[in-house]
Amino acid sequence: MENRVLVAYATATGVTGEIAEAIGEVLREAGSTADVVPAKEVADLSPYSGVVVGSGVRVGKPYAEAIKFMGDHEAALSEKPVACFVACGTLSENTEENCTEAAGFVDALAAAAPSVQPVAKQAFGGATDFAKLPFFMRLLLPMMGKKEGDWRDWDAIRAWAAEIGPKLAV
């Protein structure tokens, strides 16, 4: 089987999709075939030697479609190397407390498929653009002290993708 990797992701505003695309690009540069696809569009994992699953986080939880993807495909995922990541605003400030909280979001994503033991898990800073959010969220987030910004560390994202590439090869 060729080294073909699926990068499946759940996103609400495109932030996690952009991270997934960057991961796919690094995997392709390293010689893998990488398909980057929204998780809700994936029906069959049989063509893939490895899978990366990514999700945004809202209200302290990975997106429902990423959780559903993990549960729906648990049997297939348990037979392949899997890496999980989340993108979250919690990492707008790189504190030990925030890193611990963000790691919990990745653990929650992985826990949706208990028989799957990810070869790698990572939380990345996300981005928040209030204009892309539903009206009630645009009102609520500032009241909660949340701010707009882009906290993605593209060098860290690319480095993680390069690190997991060999782990996803069969």
CYANA upper distance limits for C-alpha pairs under 8 A (distance plus 0.5 A):
  1 MET  CA     49 SER  CA      7.81
  2 GLU  CA     32 SER  CA      8.48
  2 GLU  CA     33 THR  CA      8.45
  2 GLU  CA     49 SER  CA      7.98
  3 ASN  CA     32 SER  CA      5.81
  3 ASN  CA     33 THR  CA      6.80
  3 ASN  CA     48 TYR  CA      7.91
  3 ASN  CA     49 SER  CA      6.29
  3 ASN  CA     50 GLY  CA      8.28
  3 ASN  CA    169 ALA  CA      6.16
  3 ASN  CA    170 VAL  CA      7.38
  4 ARG  CA     32 SER  CA      6.26
  4 ARG  CA     33 THR  CA      5.07
  4 ARG  CA     34 ALA  CA      6.25
  4 ARG  CA     35 ASP  CA      8.24
  4 ARG  CA     47 PRO  CA      7.63
  4 ARG  CA     48 TYR  CA      5.52
  4 ARG  CA     49 SER  CA      5.97
  4 ARG  CA     50 GLY  CA      7.34
  4 ARG  CA    169 ALA  CA      8.49
  5 VAL  CA     32 SER  CA      7.36
  5 VAL  CA     33 THR  CA      6.61
  5 VAL  CA     34 ALA  CA      5.21
  5 VAL  CA     35 ASP  CA      6.87
  5 VAL  CA     48 TYR  CA      5.84
  5 VAL  CA     49 SER  CA      6.40
  5 VAL  CA     50 GLY  CA      5.37
  5 VAL  CA     51 VAL  CA      6.00
  5 VAL  CA     52 VAL  CA      7.94
  5 VAL  CA    168 LEU  CA      7.74
  6 LEU  CA     34 ALA  CA      6.24
  6 LEU  CA     35 ASP  CA      5.48
  6 LEU  CA     36 VAL  CA      6.62
  6 LEU  CA     37 VAL  CA      7.91
  6 LEU  CA     45 LEU  CA      8.48
  6 LEU  CA     48 TYR  CA      6.75
  6 LEU  CA     50 GLY  CA      7.00
  6 LEU  CA     51 VAL  CA      5.24
  6 LEU  CA     52 VAL  CA      6.60
  7 VAL  CA     20 ALA  CA      6.81
  7 VAL  CA     23 ILE  CA      8.24
  7 VAL  CA     24 GLY  CA      7.08
  7 VAL  CA     34 ALA  CA      7.43
  7 VAL  CA     35 ASP  CA      6.50
  7 VAL  CA     36 VAL  CA      5.15
  7 VAL  CA     37 VAL  CA      6.77
  7 VAL  CA     51 VAL  CA      6.41
  7 VAL  CA     52 VAL  CA      5.09
  7 VAL  CA     53 VAL  CA      6.44
  7 VAL  CA     54 GLY  CA      8.03
  8 ALA  CA     20 ALA  CA      8.01
  8 ALA  CA     36 VAL  CA      6.49
  8 ALA  CA     37 VAL  CA      5.55
  8 ALA  CA     38 PRO  CA      5.89
  8 ALA  CA     39 ALA  CA      5.20
  8 ALA  CA     42 VAL  CA      8.10
  8 ALA  CA     51 VAL  CA      7.89
  8 ALA  CA     52 VAL  CA      6.64
  8 ALA  CA     53 VAL  CA      5.44
  8 ALA  CA     54 GLY  CA      6.78
  9 TYR  CA     16 THR  CA      7.35
  9 TYR  CA     17 GLY  CA      6.88
  9 TYR  CA     20 ALA  CA      7.20
  9 TYR  CA     36 VAL  CA      8.33
  9 TYR  CA     37 VAL  CA      7.10
  9 TYR  CA     38 PRO  CA      5.45
  9 TYR  CA     39 ALA  CA      5.46
  9 TYR  CA     53 VAL  CA      6.11
  9 TYR  CA     54 GLY  CA      4.95
  9 TYR  CA     55 SER  CA      6.00
  9 TYR  CA     66 ALA  CA      7.15
 10 ALA  CA     16 THR  CA      7.35
 10 ALA  CA     17 GLY  CA      7.73
 10 ALA  CA     38 PRO  CA      6.43
 10 ALA  CA     39 ALA  CA      6.29
 10 ALA  CA     40 LYS  CA      8.09
 10 ALA  CA     54 GLY  CA      6.82
 10 ALA  CA     55 SER  CA      5.21
 10 ALA  CA     56 GLY  CA      6.84
 10 ALA  CA     63 TYR  CA      6.88
 10 ALA  CA     65 GLU  CA      6.65
 10 ALA  CA     66 ALA  CA      5.96
 11 THR  CA     15 VAL  CA      7.12
 11 THR  CA     16 THR  CA      5.80
 11 THR  CA     17 GLY  CA      6.57
 11 THR  CA     38 PRO  CA      8.38
 11 THR  CA     55 SER  CA      6.70
 11 THR  CA     56 GLY  CA      6.01
 11 THR  CA     63 TYR  CA      7.93
 12 ALA  CA     56 GLY  CA      7.82
 13 THR  CA    132 LYS  CA      6.61
 13 THR  CA    133 LEU  CA      7.78
 14 GLY  CA     18 GLU  CA      6.72
 15 VAL  CA     19 ILE  CA      7.07
 15 VAL  CA     56 GLY  CA      8.11
 15 VAL  CA     87 ALA  CA      8.15
 15 VAL  CA    126 GLY  CA      7.10
 15 VAL  CA    127 ALA  CA      6.86
 16 THR  CA     20 ALA  CA      6.61
 16 THR  CA     54 GLY  CA      7.45
 16 THR  CA     55 SER  CA      6.75
 16 THR  CA     56 GLY  CA      6.22
 16 THR  CA     86 VAL  CA      8.11
 16 THR  CA     87 ALA  CA      6.53
 16 THR  CA    126 GLY  CA      7.92
 17 GLY  CA     21 GLU  CA      6.63
 17 GLY  CA     38 PRO  CA      8.20
 18 GLU  CA     22 ALA  CA      6.82
 19 ILE  CA     23 ILE  CA      6.79
 19 ILE  CA    157 ILE  CA      7.80
 20 ALA  CA     24 GLY  CA      6.64
 20 ALA  CA     36 VAL  CA      7.08
 20 ALA  CA     54 GLY  CA      7.53
 21 GLU  CA     25 GLU  CA      6.61
 21 GLU  CA     36 VAL  CA      6.72
 22 ALA  CA     26 VAL  CA      6.88
 22 ALA  CA    157 ILE  CA      8.04
 22 ALA  CA    158 ARG  CA      7.33
 23 ILE  CA     27 LEU  CA      6.77
 23 ILE  CA    157 ILE  CA      7.52
 23 ILE  CA    158 ARG  CA      6.80
 23 ILE  CA    161 ALA  CA      5.72
 24 GLY  CA     28 ARG  CA      6.64
 24 GLY  CA     34 ALA  CA      5.92
 24 GLY  CA     35 ASP  CA      7.37
 24 GLY  CA     36 VAL  CA      6.73
 24 GLY  CA    161 ALA  CA      8.41
 25 GLU  CA     29 GLU  CA      6.68
 25 GLU  CA     34 ALA  CA      8.12
 26 VAL  CA     30 ALA  CA      6.81
 26 VAL  CA    158 ARG  CA      6.89
 26 VAL  CA    161 ALA  CA      6.64
 26 VAL  CA    162 ALA  CA      6.77
 27 LEU  CA     31 GLY  CA      7.09
 27 LEU  CA     32 SER  CA      6.01
 27 LEU  CA     33 THR  CA      7.83
 27 LEU  CA     34 ALA  CA      6.90
 27 LEU  CA    161 ALA  CA      7.12
 27 LEU  CA    162 ALA  CA      7.21
 27 LEU  CA    165 GLY  CA      6.44
 28 ARG  CA     32 SER  CA      5.30
 28 ARG  CA     33 THR  CA      6.12
 28 ARG  CA     34 ALA  CA      6.40
 30 ALA  CA    162 ALA  CA      8.02
 30 ALA  CA    165 GLY  CA      7.94
 32 SER  CA    165 GLY  CA      8.47
 37 VAL  CA     41 GLU  CA      7.26
 37 VAL  CA     42 VAL  CA      7.55
 38 PRO  CA     42 VAL  CA      7.58
 39 ALA  CA     53 VAL  CA      8.40
 39 ALA  CA     65 GLU  CA      7.24
 39 ALA  CA     66 ALA  CA      6.79
 39 ALA  CA     69 PHE  CA      6.64
 40 LYS  CA     65 GLU  CA      6.73
 40 LYS  CA     66 ALA  CA      8.32
 40 LYS  CA     69 PHE  CA      7.48
 45 LEU  CA     73 HIS  CA      8.33
 45 LEU  CA     76 ALA  CA      7.14
 45 LEU  CA     77 LEU  CA      8.34
 46 SER  CA     76 ALA  CA      8.08
 49 SER  CA     80 LYS  CA      6.83
 49 SER  CA     81 PRO  CA      7.92
 49 SER  CA    168 LEU  CA      7.34
 49 SER  CA    169 ALA  CA      6.81
 49 SER  CA    170 VAL  CA      6.41
 50 GLY  CA     80 LYS  CA      5.98
 50 GLY  CA     81 PRO  CA      5.51
 50 GLY  CA     82 VAL  CA      6.40
 50 GLY  CA    168 LEU  CA      5.23
 50 GLY  CA    169 ALA  CA      6.97
 50 GLY  CA    170 VAL  CA      7.99
 51 VAL  CA     77 LEU  CA      8.04
 51 VAL  CA     80 LYS  CA      7.72
 51 VAL  CA     81 PRO  CA      6.99
 51 VAL  CA     82 VAL  CA      5.33
 51 VAL  CA     83 ALA  CA      6.95
 51 VAL  CA    168 LEU  CA      7.59
 52 VAL  CA     82 VAL  CA      6.12
 52 VAL  CA     83 ALA  CA      5.18
 52 VAL  CA     84 CYS  CA      6.20
 52 VAL  CA     85 PHE  CA      8.23
 53 VAL  CA     66 ALA  CA      7.92
 53 VAL  CA     82 VAL  CA      7.92
 53 VAL  CA     83 ALA  CA      6.79
 53 VAL  CA     84 CYS  CA      5.32
 53 VAL  CA     85 PHE  CA      6.88
 54 GLY  CA     66 ALA  CA      7.65
 54 GLY  CA     84 CYS  CA      6.24
 54 GLY  CA     85 PHE  CA      5.21
 54 GLY  CA     86 VAL  CA      5.89
 54 GLY  CA     87 ALA  CA      8.21
 55 SER  CA     62 PRO  CA      6.22
 55 SER  CA     63 TYR  CA      6.56
 55 SER  CA     66 ALA  CA      6.48
 55 SER  CA     85 PHE  CA      7.08
 55 SER  CA     86 VAL  CA      5.30
 55 SER  CA     87 ALA  CA      6.88
 55 SER  CA    109 LEU  CA      8.44
 56 GLY  CA     62 PRO  CA      6.30
 56 GLY  CA     63 TYR  CA      6.57
 56 GLY  CA     86 VAL  CA      6.02
 56 GLY  CA     87 ALA  CA      5.39
 56 GLY  CA     88 CYS  CA      6.57
 56 GLY  CA    126 GLY  CA      8.24
 57 VAL  CA     61 LYS  CA      5.72
 57 VAL  CA     62 PRO  CA      4.92
 57 VAL  CA     63 TYR  CA      6.45
 57 VAL  CA     86 VAL  CA      7.35
 57 VAL  CA     87 ALA  CA      6.97
 57 VAL  CA     88 CYS  CA      5.93
 57 VAL  CA     89 GLY  CA      8.45
 57 VAL  CA    105 PHE  CA      7.91
 58 ARG  CA     62 PRO  CA      7.00
 58 ARG  CA     63 TYR  CA      7.33
 58 ARG  CA     88 CYS  CA      8.34
 60 GLY  CA    105 PHE  CA      7.53
 61 LYS  CA    105 PHE  CA      6.68
 61 LYS  CA    108 ALA  CA      7.97
 62 PRO  CA     66 ALA  CA      7.35
 62 PRO  CA     67 ILE  CA      7.47
 62 PRO  CA     86 VAL  CA      7.83
 62 PRO  CA    105 PHE  CA      6.86
 62 PRO  CA    106 VAL  CA      8.28
 62 PRO  CA    108 ALA  CA      7.74
 62 PRO  CA    109 LEU  CA      6.69
 63 TYR  CA     67 ILE  CA      7.09
 64 ALA  CA     68 LYS  CA      6.51
 65 GLU  CA     69 PHE  CA      6.52
 66 ALA  CA     70 MET  CA      6.81
 66 ALA  CA    109 LEU  CA      7.77
 67 ILE  CA     71 GLY  CA      6.81
 67 ILE  CA    109 LEU  CA      6.48
 67 ILE  CA    112 ALA  CA      6.13
 68 LYS  CA     72 ASP  CA      6.33
 68 LYS  CA    112 ALA  CA      8.19
 69 PHE  CA     73 HIS  CA      6.49
 70 MET  CA     74 GLU  CA      6.11
 70 MET  CA     77 LEU  CA      8.23
 70 MET  CA    109 LEU  CA      8.12
 70 MET  CA    110 ALA  CA      7.99
 70 MET  CA    112 ALA  CA      6.21
 70 MET  CA    113 ALA  CA      5.88
 71 GLY  CA    112 ALA  CA      6.10
 71 GLY  CA    113 ALA  CA      5.71
 73 HIS  CA     77 LEU  CA      6.44
 74 GLU  CA     78 SER  CA      6.44
 74 GLU  CA    113 ALA  CA      5.77
 74 GLU  CA    114 PRO  CA      8.40
 74 GLU  CA    115 SER  CA      7.51
 74 GLU  CA    116 VAL  CA      7.34
 75 ALA  CA     79 GLU  CA      7.48
 75 ALA  CA    115 SER  CA      8.32
 76 ALA  CA     80 LYS  CA      7.48
 77 LEU  CA     81 PRO  CA      7.85
 77 LEU  CA     82 VAL  CA      7.28
 77 LEU  CA    116 VAL  CA      6.81
 78 SER  CA    115 SER  CA      6.39
 78 SER  CA    116 VAL  CA      5.09
 78 SER  CA    117 GLN  CA      7.76
 80 LYS  CA    168 LEU  CA      8.44
 81 PRO  CA    118 PRO  CA      7.16
 81 PRO  CA    119 VAL  CA      6.69
 81 PRO  CA    167 LYS  CA      7.46
 81 PRO  CA    168 LEU  CA      5.82
 81 PRO  CA    169 ALA  CA      8.30
 81 PRO  CA    170 VAL  CA      8.47
 82 VAL  CA    116 VAL  CA      8.10
 82 VAL  CA    117 GLN  CA      7.86
 82 VAL  CA    118 PRO  CA      5.37
 82 VAL  CA    119 VAL  CA      6.33
 82 VAL  CA    120 ALA  CA      7.80
 82 VAL  CA    168 LEU  CA      7.39
 83 ALA  CA    118 PRO  CA      5.63
 83 ALA  CA    119 VAL  CA      6.04
 83 ALA  CA    120 ALA  CA      5.24
 83 ALA  CA    121 LYS  CA      6.27
 83 ALA  CA    164 ILE  CA      7.92
 83 ALA  CA    168 LEU  CA      8.42
 84 CYS  CA    106 VAL  CA      7.20
 84 CYS  CA    109 LEU  CA      7.91
 84 CYS  CA    110 ALA  CA      7.31
 84 CYS  CA    118 PRO  CA      7.23
 84 CYS  CA    120 ALA  CA      6.90
 84 CYS  CA    121 LYS  CA      5.29
 84 CYS  CA    122 GLN  CA      7.00
 85 PHE  CA    106 VAL  CA      6.46
 85 PHE  CA    121 LYS  CA      6.10
 85 PHE  CA    122 GLN  CA      5.20
 85 PHE  CA    123 ALA  CA      5.96
 85 PHE  CA    124 PHE  CA      7.85
 86 VAL  CA    102 ALA  CA      8.46
 86 VAL  CA    105 PHE  CA      7.50
 86 VAL  CA    106 VAL  CA      6.36
 86 VAL  CA    122 GLN  CA      7.17
 86 VAL  CA    123 ALA  CA      5.39
 86 VAL  CA    124 PHE  CA      6.63
 87 ALA  CA    123 ALA  CA      6.48
 87 ALA  CA    124 PHE  CA      5.31
 87 ALA  CA    125 GLY  CA      5.93
 87 ALA  CA    126 GLY  CA      5.09
 87 ALA  CA    127 ALA  CA      8.50
 88 CYS  CA     92 SER  CA      8.47
 88 CYS  CA    102 ALA  CA      7.69
 88 CYS  CA    123 ALA  CA      7.84
 88 CYS  CA    124 PHE  CA      6.91
 88 CYS  CA    125 GLY  CA      5.66
 88 CYS  CA    126 GLY  CA      4.97
 88 CYS  CA    127 ALA  CA      7.75
 89 GLY  CA    125 GLY  CA      6.29
 89 GLY  CA    126 GLY  CA      5.60
 89 GLY  CA    127 ALA  CA      6.71
 89 GLY  CA    128 THR  CA      7.50
 89 GLY  CA    151 TRP  CA      7.83
 90 THR  CA     98 ASN  CA      6.41
 90 THR  CA     99 CYS  CA      8.39
 90 THR  CA    101 GLU  CA      8.10
 90 THR  CA    102 ALA  CA      6.97
 90 THR  CA    125 GLY  CA      7.53
 91 LEU  CA     95 THR  CA      8.30
 91 LEU  CA     98 ASN  CA      6.53
 91 LEU  CA     99 CYS  CA      7.19
 91 LEU  CA    102 ALA  CA      7.57
 91 LEU  CA    124 PHE  CA      7.37
 91 LEU  CA    125 GLY  CA      5.17
 91 LEU  CA    126 GLY  CA      7.77
 91 LEU  CA    151 TRP  CA      7.61
 92 SER  CA    125 GLY  CA      6.54
 92 SER  CA    126 GLY  CA      8.03
 92 SER  CA    149 GLY  CA      8.44
 92 SER  CA    150 ASP  CA      8.41
 92 SER  CA    151 TRP  CA      5.98
 93 GLU  CA     98 ASN  CA      7.59
 94 ASN  CA     98 ASN  CA      6.95
 94 ASN  CA     99 CYS  CA      7.15
 95 THR  CA     99 CYS  CA      6.61
 96 GLU  CA    100 THR  CA      6.66
 97 GLU  CA    101 GLU  CA      6.73
 98 ASN  CA    102 ALA  CA      6.54
 99 CYS  CA    103 ALA  CA      6.56
 99 CYS  CA    123 ALA  CA      8.39
100 THR  CA    104 GLY  CA      6.92
101 GLU  CA    105 PHE  CA      7.31
102 ALA  CA    106 VAL  CA      7.27
102 ALA  CA    123 ALA  CA      6.40
103 ALA  CA    107 ASP  CA      6.76
103 ALA  CA    122 GLN  CA      7.56
103 ALA  CA    123 ALA  CA      6.52
104 GLY  CA    108 ALA  CA      6.60
105 PHE  CA    109 LEU  CA      6.91
105 PHE  CA    123 ALA  CA      8.29
106 VAL  CA    110 ALA  CA      6.82
106 VAL  CA    121 LYS  CA      6.99
106 VAL  CA    122 GLN  CA      7.17
106 VAL  CA    123 ALA  CA      6.94
107 ASP  CA    111 ALA  CA      6.45
107 ASP  CA    121 LYS  CA      8.37
108 ALA  CA    112 ALA  CA      7.12
110 ALA  CA    114 PRO  CA      7.62
110 ALA  CA    116 VAL  CA      7.79
110 ALA  CA    117 GLN  CA      8.30
110 ALA  CA    118 PRO  CA      7.70
119 VAL  CA    164 ILE  CA      8.33
119 VAL  CA    167 LYS  CA      7.26
120 ALA  CA    164 ILE  CA      7.40
124 PHE  CA    152 ARG  CA      6.94
124 PHE  CA    153 ASP  CA      7.84
124 PHE  CA    157 ILE  CA      7.87
125 GLY  CA    150 ASP  CA      8.22
125 GLY  CA    151 TRP  CA      5.32
125 GLY  CA    152 ARG  CA      5.22
125 GLY  CA    153 ASP  CA      7.41
126 GLY  CA    150 ASP  CA      6.72
126 GLY  CA    151 TRP  CA      5.86
126 GLY  CA    152 ARG  CA      5.76
127 ALA  CA    148 GLU  CA      7.73
127 ALA  CA    149 GLY  CA      5.99
127 ALA  CA    150 ASP  CA      4.51
127 ALA  CA    151 TRP  CA      6.14
127 ALA  CA    152 ARG  CA      7.22
128 THR  CA    147 LYS  CA      7.83
128 THR  CA    148 GLU  CA      5.40
128 THR  CA    149 GLY  CA      5.90
128 THR  CA    150 ASP  CA      6.87
129 ASP  CA    133 LEU  CA      7.59
129 ASP  CA    148 GLU  CA      6.03
129 ASP  CA    149 GLY  CA      7.23
130 PHE  CA    137 MET  CA      8.30
130 PHE  CA    138 ARG  CA      5.90
130 PHE  CA    148 GLU  CA      7.03
131 ALA  CA    138 ARG  CA      7.82
133 LEU  CA    137 MET  CA      6.55
133 LEU  CA    138 ARG  CA      6.55
134 PRO  CA    138 ARG  CA      6.89
135 PHE  CA    139 LEU  CA      7.06
136 PHE  CA    140 LEU  CA      6.53
137 MET  CA    141 LEU  CA      6.26
138 ARG  CA    142 PRO  CA      7.69
139 LEU  CA    143 MET  CA      7.44
140 LEU  CA    144 MET  CA      6.86
141 LEU  CA    145 GLY  CA      6.94
141 LEU  CA    146 LYS  CA      5.62
141 LEU  CA    147 LYS  CA      7.83
142 PRO  CA    146 LYS  CA      5.58
142 PRO  CA    147 LYS  CA      6.84
152 ARG  CA    157 ILE  CA      8.42
153 ASP  CA    157 ILE  CA      6.76
154 TRP  CA    158 ARG  CA      6.58
155 ASP  CA    159 ALA  CA      6.54
156 ALA  CA    160 TRP  CA      6.58
157 ILE  CA    161 ALA  CA      6.76
158 ARG  CA    162 ALA  CA      6.69
159 ALA  CA    163 GLU  CA      6.67
160 TRP  CA    164 ILE  CA      6.68
161 ALA  CA    165 GLY  CA      6.61
162 ALA  CA    166 PRO  CA      8.33
163 GLU  CA    167 LYS  CA      8.13
164 ILE  CA    168 LEU  CA      6.84
165 GLY  CA    169 ALA  CA      7.26
